[in-house]
Amino acid sequence: MYEHETPHDHFRYTRYCLQRIFEEAGFRVESVKPRTEIIGSLIILHNQLQNLVWKKIGRKLRLPFLYSIYNPFIFIAMVLPQLIWFALLGERKPGTVCNRWWELTDPWTMGFNVLAFKTSTPTH
């Protein structure tokens, strides 16, 4: 899997950097998993753009409800694509076609989830 300067780049929060930080702080790292893949990352970026656009429109028109859950365009443009994508992709299960998609597109994650347990004192 490609990540910038794998596994020696400890200046970005790569999976390797996060694992090292947690281990040095006295945690036993159970797993470090990507939060999204390429489509999920694109949906997140799209949502950020939608938030910005509707916020500016709402402020310009002095209609704060345009930047809220009550705006149907926000639901259609932001929530619906996520619901569709999760319905299509489903849960990440080993050995499935969907899991293969996740593995191929993991490098485009928007971050990582770390599962770690405190075991001892820090190692510095």
C-alpha positions as CSV (number, residue, x, y, z in Angstrom):
1,M,0.0,0.0,0.0
2,Y,1.4,3.4,-0.9
3,E,1.7,6.2,1.7
4,H,4.2,9.0,1.5
5,E,7.7,7.8,2.6
6,T,6.3,4.5,4.1
7,P,7.1,3.6,6.9
8,H,9.6,6.2,7.9
9,D,7.5,9.5,7.6
10,H,6.8,10.4,11.2
11,F,5.9,14.0,10.5
12,R,2.5,13.3,9.1
13,Y,-0.1,11.2,10.9
14,T,0.3,8.1,8.8
15,R,-0.7,4.7,10.2
16,Y,3.0,4.2,11.1
17,C,3.4,7.5,12.9
18,L,0.2,7.0,14.9
19,Q,1.3,3.5,15.9
20,R,4.6,4.8,17.1
21,I,3.1,7.7,19.1
22,F,0.6,5.4,20.8
23,E,3.3,2.8,21.6
24,E,5.7,5.4,23.0
25,A,2.9,6.7,25.2
26,G,2.5,3.3,26.7
27,F,-0.4,1.9,24.7
28,R,-0.7,-1.5,23.0
29,V,-2.1,-0.8,19.5
30,E,-4.7,-3.3,18.5
31,S,-5.4,-1.7,15.1
32,V,-4.9,1.4,12.9
33,K,-7.5,1.5,10.2
34,P,-8.3,4.1,7.5
35,R,-11.5,6.0,8.1
36,T,-12.6,6.4,4.5
37,E,-11.5,5.4,1.0
38,I,-11.4,7.6,-2.2
39,I,-15.2,7.9,-2.7
40,G,-15.7,8.6,1.0
41,S,-13.0,11.3,0.9
42,L,-14.6,12.9,-2.2
43,I,-17.9,12.9,-0.4
44,I,-16.3,14.6,2.6
45,L,-14.7,17.2,0.4
46,H,-18.0,17.7,-1.4
47,N,-19.8,18.2,1.9
48,Q,-17.3,20.8,3.0
49,L,-17.8,22.7,-0.2
50,Q,-21.6,22.5,0.2
51,N,-21.3,23.8,3.8
52,L,-19.3,26.8,2.6
53,V,-21.7,27.6,-0.2
54,W,-24.9,27.4,1.8
55,K,-23.3,29.3,4.7
56,K,-22.4,32.1,2.4
57,I,-25.8,32.1,0.7
58,G,-27.6,32.1,4.1
59,R,-25.5,35.0,5.4
60,K,-25.8,37.0,2.1
61,L,-29.6,36.6,2.1
62,R,-29.9,36.8,5.9
63,L,-31.7,33.5,5.9
64,P,-29.9,31.3,8.5
65,F,-32.2,28.3,7.9
66,L,-30.4,27.8,4.5
67,Y,-27.4,26.7,6.5
68,S,-29.3,24.1,8.6
69,I,-30.8,20.7,8.5
70,Y,-34.1,22.3,7.4
71,N,-32.6,23.1,3.9
72,P,-33.7,20.3,1.6
73,F,-30.8,21.0,-0.7
74,I,-28.4,20.2,2.0
75,F,-30.1,16.8,2.6
76,I,-30.2,16.0,-1.1
77,A,-26.6,17.2,-1.9
78,M,-24.9,16.0,1.3
79,V,-26.7,13.3,3.2
80,L,-28.2,11.3,0.3
81,P,-24.9,10.5,-1.4
82,Q,-23.5,9.3,1.9
83,L,-26.5,7.1,2.5
84,I,-26.3,5.7,-1.0
85,W,-22.6,5.0,-0.8
86,F,-22.9,3.2,2.6
87,A,-25.8,1.1,1.3
88,L,-23.7,0.1,-1.8
89,L,-20.4,-0.5,-0.1
90,G,-21.7,-1.9,3.2
91,E,-19.5,-2.9,6.1
92,R,-15.9,-3.7,5.6
93,K,-15.6,-7.5,5.8
94,P,-12.5,-9.6,5.0
95,G,-12.6,-11.6,1.8
96,T,-15.4,-9.7,0.1
97,V,-15.3,-7.6,-3.1
98,C,-16.1,-4.5,-1.1
99,N,-13.1,-5.2,1.2
100,R,-10.9,-5.4,-1.9
101,W,-12.2,-2.0,-2.9
102,W,-11.3,-0.6,0.5
103,E,-7.8,-2.1,0.3
104,L,-7.1,-0.6,-3.1
105,T,-8.4,2.9,-2.1
106,D,-7.1,3.0,1.5
107,P,-4.3,5.5,0.6
108,W,-6.9,8.1,-0.1
109,T,-8.2,8.1,3.5
110,M,-9.1,11.3,5.3
111,G,-7.6,9.9,8.6
112,F,-7.2,6.8,10.7
113,N,-9.0,5.2,13.6
114,V,-6.7,3.8,16.3
115,L,-7.8,1.2,18.7
116,A,-5.3,1.1,21.6
117,F,-5.2,0.0,25.2
118,K,-3.1,1.5,28.0
119,T,-0.6,-1.0,29.2
120,S,2.4,0.7,30.9
121,T,4.3,3.9,31.4
122,P,5.6,5.9,28.3
123,T,8.8,4.6,26.8
124,H,10.8,7.8,26.6
